Amino acid sequence: MPALKQTEYFGEIIWLGQVDDRNAGLRSTSAHSLSLSFSGPAEETHADLTRPSCSRVLSQHERGTEIRNVRQLSIVSEEDLSAIADEMGIVRMDPSWIGASIVLSGIPDFSHAPPSSRLQNEAGTTLTIDMQNRPCHLPVAEIKVHHPHEAKGFKAAASGRRGVTVWVEREGKLSVGDQLRLYIPDQRPWLEQS
């Protein structure tokens, strides 16, 4: 019996990008397609099978500990980008400013898709959602170049809207215009006991 339920939701890829050199900045460069190996997108600064741990996992690992790389790409929805821009009082939030890898359109409440959900295109290229991507201060420097006064509002505006981080489950190619079907874990939500 399959552990993942096929949903009727598809997200259309409307933008692709990659961060070429994280040390130079968070900004991503747009691309028409991305070739994905098990290490992530070729020539992307976040690609690799492992990575040094960061603030997201400090309660499990000391910063800089080598861990499995489950954040090879970041995906955000067009709908969340629009809501962030509206709350900040700007016309448009460019996905390159926040180092996005993929912008999808069409999956409601995308930033809250369950961890371990899958996104798969018709050719079978498959991404596994690790968890929600938390907003941080890093994009503020890039946003400030374009919106010096509004940039400081990014972190608050992006709370719950920053998309998800993913890793490559099945190698392949993604292109602008691809439709990614959402598969979710076939289980009830966890009920925390008090």
LOKEGU-368021 format. One record per residue (C-alpha): residue in three letters; x, y, z. Coordinates in steps of 0.05 Angstrom, whole numbers. Each point is the difference from the previous one (the first is absolute). Last residue first. Layout:
residues N
+------+--------+--------+--------+
! type !      X !      Y !      Z !
+------+--------+--------+--------+
!  ALA !      X !      Y !      Z !
...
+------+--------+--------+--------+
This chain:
residues 194
+------+--------+--------+--------+
! type !      X !      Y !      Z !
+------+--------+--------+--------+
!  SER !      2 !    356 !    542 !
!  GLN !      0 !    -50 !    -57 !
!  GLU !     18 !     24 !    -70 !
!  LEU !    -46 !    -29 !    -53 !
!  TRP !     38 !    -16 !    -64 !
!  PRO !    -41 !     13 !    -63 !
!  ARG !    -34 !    -62 !    -29 !
!  GLN !     39 !    -43 !    -49 !
!  ASP !      4 !    -11 !    -75 !
!  PRO !     59 !     46 !    -13 !
!  ILE !    -14 !     51 !    -55 !
!  TYR !     11 !     -3 !    -75 !
!  LEU !     -1 !     66 !    -39 !
!  ARG !      4 !     -1 !    -76 !
!  LEU !     53 !     45 !    -32 !
!  GLN !    -19 !     30 !    -67 !
!  ASP !     58 !     23 !    -42 !
!  GLY !     -5 !     69 !    -33 !
!  VAL !     70 !     21 !     18 !
!  SER !     43 !    -62 !     -2 !
!  LEU !     20 !    -55 !     48 !
!  LYS !     48 !    -55 !    -19 !
!  GLY !     13 !    -67 !     31 !
!  GLU !     24 !    -36 !     62 !
!  ARG !    -49 !    -32 !     49 !
!  GLU !     -3 !     18 !     74 !
!  VAL !     32 !     69 !     -7 !
!  TRP !     -4 !     41 !     64 !
!  VAL !    -49 !     54 !     20 !
!  THR !     -7 !     64 !     41 !
!  VAL !    -68 !     31 !      6 !
!  GLY !    -35 !     66 !    -13 !
!  ARG !     14 !     66 !     36 !
!  ARG !    -73 !     16 !     15 !
!  GLY !     -9 !    -19 !     73 !
!  SER !     38 !     63 !     21 !
!  ALA !     19 !     36 !    -64 !
!  ALA !    -32 !     67 !     19 !
!  ALA !     36 !      0 !     68 !
!  LYS !     68 !    -16 !    -31 !
!  PHE !     -9 !     48 !    -58 !
!  GLY !    -19 !     63 !     38 !
!  LYS !     71 !     26 !      2 !
!  ALA !      1 !      2 !    -76 !
!  GLU !    -55 !     54 !     -4 !
!  HIS !     45 !     61 !      6 !
!  PRO !     56 !    -19 !    -46 !
!  HIS !    -43 !    -34 !    -53 !
!  HIS !     43 !    -22 !    -59 !
!  VAL !     69 !     -6 !     33 !
!  LYS !    -35 !    -13 !     66 !
!  ILE !    -29 !    -65 !    -28 !
!  GLU !     71 !    -27 !     -9 !
!  ALA !     21 !     18 !     71 !
!  VAL !    -66 !    -24 !     30 !
!  PRO !      7 !    -70 !    -31 !
!  LEU !     45 !    -22 !     58 !
!  HIS !    -45 !     22 !     58 !
!  CYS !    -38 !    -66 !      5 !
!  PRO !    -66 !    -30 !    -21 !
!  ARG !     -6 !    -73 !     17 !
!  ASN !     -6 !    -51 !    -56 !
!  GLN !    -54 !    -51 !     16 !
!  MET !     25 !    -71 !      3 !
!  ASP !     35 !    -56 !    -37 !
!  ILE !    -43 !     -3 !    -63 !
!  THR !     22 !    -56 !    -46 !
!  LEU !     13 !     16 !    -73 !
!  THR !    -14 !    -48 !    -58 !
!  THR !     18 !      0 !    -74 !
!  GLY !    -49 !    -51 !    -28 !
!  ALA !     -6 !     25 !    -72 !
!  GLU !    -70 !     27 !     15 !
!  ASN !     26 !     42 !     58 !
!  GLN !      1 !    -21 !     73 !
!  LEU !     -7 !     38 !     65 !
!  ARG !      2 !    -44 !     62 !
!  SER !    -24 !     11 !     71 !
!  SER !     49 !    -21 !     54 !
!  PRO !    -16 !     62 !     42 !
!  PRO !    -73 !     21 !     -9 !
!  ALA !    -16 !     59 !    -46 !
!  HIS !     -4 !     63 !     43 !
!  SER !     38 !     47 !    -46 !
!  PHE !    -47 !    -22 !    -56 !
!  ASP !    -64 !     26 !     31 !
!  PRO !    -34 !    -13 !    -68 !
!  ILE !     40 !    -33 !    -56 !
!  GLY !     -9 !     39 !    -65 !
!  SER !     64 !     37 !    -16 !
!  LEU !     70 !    -24 !     14 !
!  VAL !     65 !     40 !      6 !
!  ILE !     63 !    -41 !      2 !
!  SER !     72 !     11 !     24 !
!  ALA !    -12 !     61 !     43 !
!  GLY !     59 !     42 !     24 !
!  ILE !    -44 !     52 !     34 !
!  TRP !     15 !     57 !    -49 !
!  SER !     -5 !    -48 !    -59 !
!  PRO !    -74 !    -12 !     15 !
!  ASP !    -16 !     73 !    -16 !
!  MET !    -52 !     25 !     49 !
!  ARG !    -47 !     46 !    -39 !
!  VAL !    -37 !     66 !      9 !
!  ILE !     25 !     18 !     69 !
!  GLY !    -40 !     15 !     63 !
!  MET !     34 !    -53 !     44 !
!  GLU !    -66 !    -36 !     12 !
!  ASP !    -16 !      1 !    -74 !
!  ALA !     69 !    -25 !    -20 !
!  ILE !     -5 !    -58 !     50 !
!  ALA !    -70 !    -18 !    -25 !
!  SER !     25 !      1 !    -73 !
!  LEU !     59 !    -45 !     17 !
!  ASP !    -47 !    -47 !     37 !
!  GLU !    -45 !     -6 !    -62 !
!  GLU !     59 !    -11 !    -47 !
!  SER !     20 !    -58 !     44 !
!  VAL !     69 !    -11 !     30 !
!  ILE !     48 !    -58 !    -11 !
!  SER !     69 !     -5 !     30 !
!  LEU !     51 !    -50 !    -27 !
!  GLN !     53 !    -47 !     29 !
!  ARG !    -29 !      6 !     70 !
!  VAL !      2 !    -72 !     23 !
!  ASN !     76 !     -2 !      1 !
!  ARG !     20 !    -56 !     48 !
!  ILE !     43 !     26 !     57 !
!  GLU !     71 !     25 !     11 !
!  THR !      3 !     40 !     65 !
!  GLY !     11 !     74 !    -12 !
!  ARG !    -45 !     25 !     56 !
!  GLU !     -6 !    -52 !     56 !
!  HIS !    -55 !    -49 !    -17 !
!  GLN !    -70 !    -19 !     26 !
!  SER !    -26 !     64 !     33 !
!  LEU !     41 !     40 !    -50 !
!  VAL !    -38 !    -29 !    -59 !
!  ARG !    -27 !     63 !    -35 !
!  SER !     60 !     41 !     23 !
!  CYS !     46 !    -36 !    -49 !
!  SER !     30 !    -70 !    -11 !
!  PRO !     56 !     -6 !    -51 !
!  ARG !    -24 !    -35 !    -63 !
!  THR !     -6 !    -70 !    -28 !
!  LEU !    -22 !    -31 !    -66 !
!  ASP !     19 !     63 !    -38 !
!  ALA !    -34 !     60 !    -32 !
!  HIS !    -10 !     65 !     38 !
!  THR !     50 !     39 !    -44 !
!  GLU !    -35 !    -23 !    -63 !
!  GLU !     48 !    -24 !    -56 !
!  ALA !    -44 !    -61 !    -17 !
!  PRO !    -66 !      0 !     37 !
!  GLY !     -6 !    -48 !     58 !
!  SER !     48 !    -54 !     26 !
!  PHE !    -46 !    -56 !    -24 !
!  SER !      6 !     32 !    -69 !
!  LEU !    -44 !     56 !    -26 !
!  SER !      6 !     35 !    -66 !
!  LEU !    -34 !     68 !      5 !
!  SER !    -38 !     36 !    -55 !
!  HIS !    -16 !     69 !    -27 !
!  ALA !     47 !     34 !     50 !
!  SER !     -4 !     62 !     45 !
!  THR !     60 !     19 !     43 !
!  SER !     -8 !     -4 !     75 !
!  ARG !     19 !     55 !     49 !
!  LEU !     26 !    -25 !     68 !
!  GLY !     68 !     33 !     -5 !
!  ALA !     73 !     -7 !    -18 !
!  ASN !     12 !    -56 !     50 !
!  ARG !    -62 !    -36 !    -27 !
!  ASP !     32 !     -4 !    -69 !
!  ASP !    -43 !    -22 !    -59 !
!  VAL !    -68 !      3 !     33 !
!  GLN !    -49 !    -33 !    -49 !
!  GLY !    -64 !     19 !    -33 !
!  LEU !    -65 !    -25 !    -29 !
!  TRP !    -65 !     37 !    -12 !
!  ILE !    -72 !    -17 !    -19 !
!  ILE !      1 !    -73 !     19 !
!  GLU !    -73 !    -20 !      1 !
!  GLY !    -25 !    -31 !     64 !
!  PHE !    -49 !    -57 !     -5 !
!  TYR !    -52 !    -20 !     50 !
!  GLU !    -45 !    -60 !    -11 !
!  THR !     35 !    -37 !     56 !
!  GLN !     36 !    -67 !     -4 !
!  LYS !      4 !    -30 !     70 !
!  LEU !     69 !    -24 !     24 !
!  ALA !     13 !    -63 !     40 !
!  PRO !    -22 !    -45 !    -57 !
!  MET !    -30 !    -68 !     20 !
+------+--------+--------+--------+
